[in-house]
Amino acid sequence: MTSDQRRRRPDAPAVRVYELAPVRKLGLESVARSAGLHPDLVRRMVTLGLVDATRDPAGRLWFDPSAPRTLARIQRLRAGLPLNYASIGLVLDLLDRISLLESALRRTGARSDDLPWT
């Protein structure tokens, strides 16, 4: 499941995204090396749904260029908080949601400290 699928409301129509230029995908070894992780751990994170990857016909994993940044974020959360990987998935989803809400507030010109809590 991609992060767009997790973020989309169940009643909202699916949005198609068309690439204007091909995005260079990264292989498992390069992503693991740049994140400082063992490839088996990266595979496990893909299986748990923490990092998005696609498989080619040969079964190799390919990642978006943002994958090392996501893996570093996961490792910082894991090191800083006593959470298992399932909990980290929830925290990542909540942080993404907060980011979306903050950007929506910036677009409207409102400041979060101007709004009441309830």
N, CA, C and O atoms as a DFTB+ gen file, in Angstrom:
472 C
 N C O
     1  1       0.856      -1.171       0.000
     2  2       0.000       0.000       0.000
     3  2       0.900       1.232       0.000
     4  3       1.815       1.332       0.817
     5  1       0.649       2.155      -0.898
     6  2       1.461       3.353      -0.968
     7  2       0.971       4.385       0.032
     8  3      -0.130       4.277       0.570
     9  1       1.805       5.383       0.270
    10  2       1.421       6.417       1.231
    11  2       0.218       7.201       0.721
    12  3      -0.577       7.685       1.526
    13  1       0.059       7.342      -0.618
    14  2      -1.112       8.033      -1.152
    15  2      -2.382       7.245      -0.869
    16  3      -3.424       7.832      -0.579
    17  1      -2.303       5.911      -0.951
    18  2      -3.470       5.095      -0.668
    19  2      -3.845       5.167       0.802
    20  3      -5.029       5.152       1.136
    21  1      -2.845       5.248       1.696
    22  2      -3.146       5.341       3.123
    23  2      -3.781       6.681       3.446
    24  3      -4.660       6.758       4.305
    25  1      -3.342       7.750       2.762
    26  2      -3.820       9.083       3.074
    27  2      -5.207       9.370       2.512
    28  3      -5.925      10.211       3.053
    29  1      -5.596       8.692       1.443
    30  2      -6.842       8.985       0.761
    31  2      -8.033       8.525       1.593
    32  3      -8.028       7.430       2.157
    33  1      -9.049       9.373       1.660
    34  2     -10.283       9.003       2.350
    35  2     -10.953       7.882       1.581
    36  3     -10.838       7.827       0.356
    37  1     -11.651       6.983       2.268
    38  2     -12.310       5.871       1.574
    39  2     -13.356       6.322       0.567
    40  3     -13.565       5.651      -0.444
    41  1     -14.023       7.457       0.825
    42  2     -15.074       7.918      -0.074
    43  2     -14.554       8.825      -1.179
    44  3     -15.319       9.211      -2.063
    45  1     -13.262       9.177      -1.152
    46  2     -12.690      10.061      -2.160
    47  2     -12.323       9.264      -3.406
    48  3     -11.869       8.125      -3.302
    49  1     -12.519       9.856      -4.583
    50  2     -12.157       9.144      -5.807
    51  2     -10.635       9.015      -5.919
    52  3      -9.890       9.861      -5.424
    53  1     -10.196       7.956      -6.570
    54  2      -8.765       7.744      -6.765
    55  2      -8.226       8.807      -7.712
    56  3      -8.900       9.191      -8.668
    57  1      -7.029       9.276      -7.450
    58  2      -6.392      10.296      -8.266
    59  2      -5.271       9.640      -9.056
    60  3      -4.424       8.948      -8.491
    61  1      -5.272       9.861     -10.354
    62  2      -4.204       9.324     -11.183
    63  2      -3.085      10.345     -11.271
    64  3      -3.331      11.542     -11.420
    65  1      -1.853       9.863     -11.178
    66  2      -0.688      10.717     -11.296
    67  2       0.097      10.249     -12.513
    68  3       0.442       9.073     -12.632
    69  1       0.371      11.177     -13.403
    70  2       1.121      10.857     -14.607
    71  2       2.491      11.521     -14.518
    72  3       2.599      12.714     -14.233
    73  1       3.519      10.743     -14.762
    74  2       4.876      11.284     -14.715
    75  2       5.158      12.044     -16.000
    76  3       4.921      11.536     -17.096
    77  1       5.667      13.264     -15.861
    78  2       6.058      14.044     -17.027
    79  2       7.438      13.611     -17.514
    80  3       7.722      13.620     -18.712
    81  1       8.267      13.240     -16.584
    82  2       9.600      12.735     -16.914
    83  2       9.822      11.497     -16.062
    84  3       9.375      11.443     -14.916
    85  1      10.500      10.515     -16.605
    86  2      10.725       9.302     -15.810
    87  2      11.559       9.609     -14.567
    88  3      12.535      10.357     -14.623
    89  1      11.156       9.021     -13.458
    90  2      11.867       9.198     -12.199
    91  2      12.881       8.070     -12.071
    92  3      12.543       6.898     -12.242
    93  1      14.103       8.421     -11.776
    94  2      15.155       7.423     -11.636
    95  2      14.925       6.643     -10.348
    96  3      14.879       7.225      -9.264
    97  1      14.783       5.355     -10.465
    98  2      14.562       4.494      -9.305
    99  2      15.914       4.024      -8.765
   100  3      16.892       3.920      -9.505
   101  1      15.947       3.747      -7.473
   102  2      17.159       3.275      -6.815
   103  2      17.008       1.798      -6.479
   104  3      15.930       1.345      -6.093
   105  1      18.086       1.059      -6.628
   106  2      18.086      -0.355      -6.290
   107  2      18.233      -0.579      -4.797
   108  3      18.563       0.342      -4.050
   109  1      17.988      -1.803      -4.370
   110  2      18.035      -2.162      -2.955
   111  2      19.400      -1.893      -2.350
   112  3      19.495      -1.313      -1.268
   113  1      20.456      -2.307      -3.035
   114  2      21.810      -2.137      -2.487
   115  2      22.160      -0.662      -2.289
   116  3      22.720      -0.292      -1.257
   117  1      21.835       0.177      -3.266
   118  2      22.188       1.593      -3.132
   119  2      21.366       2.273      -2.040
   120  3      21.877       3.133      -1.323
   121  1      20.098       1.892      -1.911
   122  2      19.262       2.470      -0.853
   123  2      19.778       2.032       0.517
   124  3      19.887       2.850       1.431
   125  1      20.091       0.757       0.660
   126  2      20.594       0.246       1.938
   127  2      21.920       0.911       2.298
   128  3      22.136       1.286       3.450
   129  1      22.808       1.056       1.312
   130  2      24.113       1.670       1.567
   131  2      23.959       3.130       1.969
   132  3      24.604       3.581       2.915
   133  1      23.105       3.880       1.256
   134  2      22.951       5.297       1.581
   135  2      22.247       5.508       2.919
   136  3      22.460       6.526       3.578
   137  1      21.407       4.549       3.324
   138  2      20.732       4.664       4.622
   139  2      21.563       4.065       5.751
   140  3      21.231       4.239       6.923
   141  1      22.641       3.362       5.408
   142  2      23.487       2.740       6.432
   143  2      22.831       1.525       7.071
   144  3      23.068       1.235       8.244
   145  1      22.008       0.812       6.308
   146  2      21.282      -0.343       6.830
   147  2      21.631      -1.591       6.025
   148  3      22.104      -1.503       4.892
   149  1      21.392      -2.734       6.620
   150  2      21.572      -3.999       5.915
   151  2      20.400      -4.180       4.941
   152  3      19.267      -3.839       5.280
   153  1      20.653      -4.708       3.747
   154  2      19.561      -4.907       2.786
   155  2      18.405      -5.757       3.325
   156  3      17.252      -5.534       2.955
   157  1      18.704      -6.729       4.195
   158  2      17.623      -7.539       4.764
   159  2      16.681      -6.704       5.624
   160  3      15.473      -6.942       5.633
   161  1      17.228      -5.723       6.349
   162  2      16.386      -4.842       7.160
   163  2      15.523      -3.957       6.263
   164  3      14.362      -3.694       6.578
   165  1      16.085      -3.503       5.154
   166  2      15.300      -2.701       4.213
   167  2      14.175      -3.549       3.626
   168  3      13.047      -3.074       3.495
   169  1      14.469      -4.794       3.275
   170  2      13.419      -5.704       2.777
   171  2      12.313      -5.880       3.812
   172  3      11.131      -5.886       3.468
   173  1      12.697      -6.025       5.082
   174  2      11.707      -6.186       6.149
   175  2      10.821      -4.948       6.262
   176  3       9.612      -5.060       6.465
   177  1      11.430      -3.761       6.129
   178  2      10.648      -2.535       6.215
   179  2       9.683      -2.405       5.044
   180  3       8.591      -1.857       5.196
   181  1      10.082      -2.910       3.870
   182  2       9.167      -2.936       2.723
   183  2       8.005      -3.880       3.016
   184  3       6.849      -3.553       2.745
   185  1       8.315      -5.050       3.570
   186  2       7.277      -6.030       3.900
   187  2       6.291      -5.468       4.921
   188  3       5.091      -5.730       4.837
   189  1       6.792      -4.703       5.877
   190  2       5.934      -4.103       6.898
   191  2       5.157      -2.890       6.382
   192  3       4.272      -2.386       7.072
   193  1       5.478      -2.423       5.182
   194  2       4.778      -1.281       4.607
   195  2       5.301       0.064       5.069
   196  3       4.631       1.081       4.894
   197  1       6.495       0.086       5.659
   198  2       7.058       1.345       6.131
   199  2       7.710       2.136       4.998
   200  3       7.788       3.363       5.057
   201  1       8.172       1.434       3.977
   202  2       8.830       2.066       2.828
   203  2       8.184       1.506       1.563
   204  3       7.958       0.301       1.455
   205  1       7.892       2.375       0.624
   206  2       7.292       1.948      -0.637
   207  2       8.372       1.495      -1.609
   208  3       9.421       2.129      -1.722
   209  1       8.112       0.406      -2.303
   210  2       9.012      -0.111      -3.326
   211  2       8.187      -0.834      -4.374
   212  3       7.074      -1.289      -4.110
   213  1       8.747      -0.930      -5.550
   214  2       8.114      -1.702      -6.621
   215  2       9.045      -2.841      -6.997
   216  3      10.256      -2.764      -6.793
   217  1       8.470      -3.888      -7.545
   218  2       9.263      -5.035      -7.995
   219  2       9.239      -5.090      -9.515
   220  3       8.206      -4.864     -10.145
   221  1      10.390      -5.394     -10.086
   222  2      10.447      -5.603     -11.530
   223  2      10.111      -7.067     -11.818
   224  3       9.939      -7.850     -10.884
   225  1      10.015      -7.447     -13.083
   226  2       9.670      -8.841     -13.396
   227  2      10.627      -9.873     -12.808
   228  3      10.236     -11.019     -12.587
   229  1      11.868      -9.485     -12.553
   230  2      12.835     -10.414     -11.965
   231  2      12.697     -10.496     -10.445
   232  3      13.373     -11.306      -9.811
   233  1      11.832      -9.670      -9.850
   234  2      11.615      -9.702      -8.409
   235  2      12.495      -8.751      -7.616
   236  3      12.436      -8.740      -6.387
   237  1      13.307      -7.955      -8.294
   238  2      14.178      -6.997      -7.594
   239  2      13.363      -5.796      -7.125
   240  3      12.409      -5.377      -7.781
   241  1      13.758      -5.254      -5.979
   242  2      13.087      -4.080      -5.417
   243  2      13.683      -2.804      -5.987
   244  3      14.900      -2.685      -6.134
   245  1      12.801      -1.838      -6.311
   246  2      13.220      -0.520      -6.787
   247  2      12.493       0.533      -5.959
   248  3      11.303       0.407      -5.669
   249  1      13.237       1.576      -5.584
   250  2      12.743       2.589      -4.656
   251  2      12.754       3.971      -5.299
   252  3      13.535       4.247      -6.209
   253  1      11.869       4.828      -4.804
   254  2      11.899       6.236      -5.185
   255  2      13.131       6.884      -4.570
   256  3      13.667       6.373      -3.587
   257  1      13.593       8.006      -5.132
   258  2      14.756       8.687      -4.569
   259  2      14.565       9.152      -3.127
   260  3      15.550       9.420      -2.440
   261  1      13.332       9.254      -2.654
   262  2      13.083       9.697      -1.273
   263  2      13.212       8.560      -0.255
   264  3      13.118       8.809       0.947
   265  1      13.422       7.339      -0.698
   266  2      13.464       6.190       0.218
   267  2      14.568       6.289       1.278
   268  3      14.298       5.983       2.439
   269  1      15.808       6.704       0.936
   270  2      16.813       6.820       2.002
   271  2      16.415       7.808       3.093
   272  3      16.714       7.595       4.268
   273  1      15.740       8.892       2.703
   274  2      15.287       9.868       3.694
   275  2      14.224       9.251       4.601
   276  3      14.224       9.489       5.809
   277  1      13.324       8.464       4.027
   278  2      12.291       7.789       4.818
   279  2      12.919       6.779       5.761
   280  3      12.522       6.685       6.922
   281  1      13.894       6.023       5.277
   282  2      14.572       5.041       6.122
   283  2      15.325       5.719       7.265
   284  3      15.338       5.207       8.385
   285  1      15.946       6.854       6.997
   286  2      16.638       7.591       8.057
   287  2      15.646       8.085       9.105
   288  3      15.935       8.071      10.302
   289  1      14.485       8.519       8.648
   290  2      13.440       8.968       9.576
   291  2      12.971       7.816      10.466
   292  3      12.771       7.991      11.668
   293  1      12.799       6.648       9.867
   294  2      12.398       5.467      10.630
   295  2      13.453       5.127      11.674
   296  3      13.120       4.823      12.819
   297  1      14.709       5.178      11.287
   298  2      15.781       4.847      12.229
   299  2      15.858       5.869      13.365
   300  3      16.117       5.497      14.510
   301  1      15.636       7.145      13.064
   302  2      15.637       8.159      14.138
   303  2      14.493       7.919      15.112
   304  3      14.670       8.038      16.325
   305  1      13.317       7.579      14.583
   306  2      12.185       7.289      15.467
   307  2      12.452       6.054      16.308
   308  3      12.141       6.028      17.499
   309  1      13.024       5.037      15.694
   310  2      13.312       3.779      16.397
   311  2      14.349       3.998      17.497
   312  3      14.238       3.427      18.581
   313  1      15.353       4.822      17.218
   314  2      16.404       5.082      18.211
   315  2      15.916       6.012      19.322
   316  3      16.332       5.868      20.472
   317  1      15.044       6.959      18.996
   318  2      14.617       7.954      19.970
   319  2      13.424       7.561      20.813
   320  3      13.226       8.104      21.900
   321  1      12.632       6.631      20.330
   322  2      11.418       6.235      21.041
   323  2      11.381       4.721      21.189
   324  3      11.817       4.002      20.289
   325  1      10.872       4.230      22.300
   326  2      10.798       2.770      22.477
   327  2       9.584       2.183      21.739
   328  3       8.626       1.725      22.363
   329  1       9.644       2.205      20.399
   330  2       8.521       1.757      19.582
   331  2       8.932       0.582      18.709
   332  3      10.083       0.481      18.284
   333  1       7.980      -0.303      18.448
   334  2       8.237      -1.352      17.472
   335  2       7.920      -0.796      16.076
   336  3       7.433       0.326      15.939
   337  1       8.205      -1.601      15.050
   338  2       8.036      -1.100      13.691
   339  2       6.575      -0.840      13.333
   340  3       6.298       0.070      12.552
   341  1       5.645      -1.598      13.871
   342  2       4.229      -1.341      13.605
   343  2       3.829       0.030      14.165
   344  3       3.096       0.778      13.520
   345  1       4.308       0.347      15.350
   346  2       4.015       1.658      15.945
   347  2       4.664       2.774      15.151
   348  3       4.096       3.859      15.025
   349  1       5.839       2.522      14.619
   350  2       6.513       3.541      13.825
   351  2       5.707       3.848      12.571
   352  3       5.660       4.997      12.132
   353  1       5.072       2.832      11.990
   354  2       4.204       3.077      10.844
   355  2       3.080       4.029      11.179
   356  3       2.758       4.920      10.393
   357  1       2.481       3.847      12.341
   358  2       1.420       4.746      12.789
   359  2       1.968       6.156      13.007
   360  3       1.333       7.130      12.604
   361  1       3.130       6.276      13.637
   362  2       3.734       7.587      13.879
   363  2       4.045       8.278      12.552
   364  3       3.813       9.479      12.413
   365  1       4.565       7.535      11.579
   366  2       4.847       8.126      10.265
   367  2       3.575       8.644       9.606
   368  3       3.570       9.733       9.032
   369  1       2.503       7.874       9.685
   370  2       1.230       8.314       9.121
   371  2       0.735       9.579       9.811
   372  3       0.253      10.500       9.152
   373  1       0.853       9.626      11.130
   374  2       0.418      10.818      11.868
   375  2       1.282      12.028      11.539
   376  3       0.758      13.132      11.392
   377  1       2.594      11.843      11.419
   378  2       3.473      12.952      11.057
   379  2       3.179      13.461       9.652
   380  3       3.231      14.666       9.406
   381  1       2.868      12.547       8.723
   382  2       2.485      12.971       7.371
   383  2       1.186      13.769       7.413
   384  3       1.045      14.779       6.724
   385  1       0.248      13.313       8.219
   386  2      -1.034      14.017       8.342
   387  2      -0.847      15.408       8.943
   388  3      -1.466      16.371       8.489
   389  1      -0.006      15.513       9.952
   390  2       0.287      16.816      10.563
   391  2       0.909      17.746       9.530
   392  3       0.564      18.926       9.462
   393  1       1.815      17.220       8.733
   394  2       2.458      18.020       7.694
   395  2       1.444      18.540       6.684
   396  3       1.505      19.699       6.274
   397  1       0.506      17.674       6.281
   398  2      -0.550      18.105       5.358
   399  2      -1.420      19.197       5.972
   400  3      -1.755      20.177       5.307
   401  1      -1.784      19.029       7.235
   402  2      -2.621      20.025       7.903
   403  2      -1.890      21.353       8.067
   404  3      -2.486      22.416       7.895
   405  1      -0.606      21.297       8.399
   406  2       0.163      22.534       8.541
   407  2       0.309      23.255       7.208
   408  3       0.239      24.483       7.160
   409  1       0.511      22.511       6.128
   410  2       0.615      23.163       4.823
   411  2      -0.724      23.769       4.416
   412  3      -0.758      24.825       3.784
   413  1      -1.829      23.110       4.771
   414  2      -3.149      23.680       4.494
   415  2      -3.351      24.968       5.285
   416  3      -3.918      25.932       4.771
   417  1      -2.893      24.986       6.526
   418  2      -2.986      26.210       7.331
   419  2      -2.155      27.328       6.721
   420  3      -2.591      28.479       6.688
   421  1      -0.962      26.998       6.237
   422  2      -0.111      28.026       5.618
   423  2      -0.762      28.582       4.359
   424  3      -0.673      29.782       4.096
   425  1      -1.414      27.726       3.578
   426  2      -2.078      28.197       2.361
   427  2      -3.210      29.158       2.676
   428  3      -3.437      30.107       1.926
   429  1      -3.929      28.929       3.777
   430  2      -5.041      29.812       4.126
   431  2      -4.568      31.065       4.855
   432  3      -5.342      32.002       5.049
   433  1      -3.319      31.084       5.254
   434  2      -2.798      32.248       5.962
   435  2      -3.069      32.226       7.447
   436  3      -2.680      33.155       8.154
   437  1      -3.728      31.189       7.942
   438  2      -4.014      31.081       9.375
   439  2      -2.784      30.543      10.093
   440  3      -1.972      29.822       9.513
   441  1      -2.665      30.898      11.333
   442  2      -1.583      30.365      12.158
   443  2      -2.187      29.408      13.168
   444  3      -3.273      29.649      13.695
   445  1      -1.479      28.326      13.433
   446  2      -2.043      27.306      14.313
   447  2      -2.230      27.826      15.735
   448  3      -3.116      27.345      16.442
   449  1      -1.419      28.802      16.181
   450  2      -1.603      29.310      17.538
   451  2      -2.771      30.310      17.613
   452  3      -3.164      30.707      18.710
   453  1      -3.327      30.721      16.469
   454  2      -4.493      31.601      16.454
   455  2      -5.796      30.816      16.610
   456  3      -6.822      31.378      16.993
   457  1      -5.751      29.520      16.314
   458  2      -6.962      28.703      16.341
   459  2      -7.157      28.085      17.718
   460  3      -6.184      27.714      18.374
   461  1      -8.407      27.971      18.162
   462  2      -8.640      27.333      19.456
   463  2      -8.380      25.829      19.360
   464  3      -8.485      25.242      18.283
   465  1      -8.047      25.222      20.476
   466  2      -7.764      23.794      20.537
   467  2      -9.000      22.949      20.325
   468  3      -8.909      21.841      19.797
   469  1     -10.147      23.448      20.724
   470  2     -11.371      22.645      20.604
   471  2     -12.337      23.227      19.644
   472  3     -13.413      22.667      19.435
